[in-house]
Amino acid sequence: MATIIIQSDSSDNLDLIAKLAKKLGDKVSTLTDEQSEDIALGKIIDKVKTGKSVSRDAIMKKLLS
């Protein structure tokens, strides 16, 4: 199953696209701003993963400096 995410400032455009998708027999879901931000953050995290472990002390030292 493939998924697309469309962001628009026009609610009319989004309604039209959603109606078309439903008419074509596809499922339409609406994401909150928080859910959209979670997806973006997840993509960033996946992109910068190094696979290395960092100690809690190292993290706290960096945060407090």
Helices and strands as residue ranges (DSSP letters): H 11-23, H 33-48, H 56-64
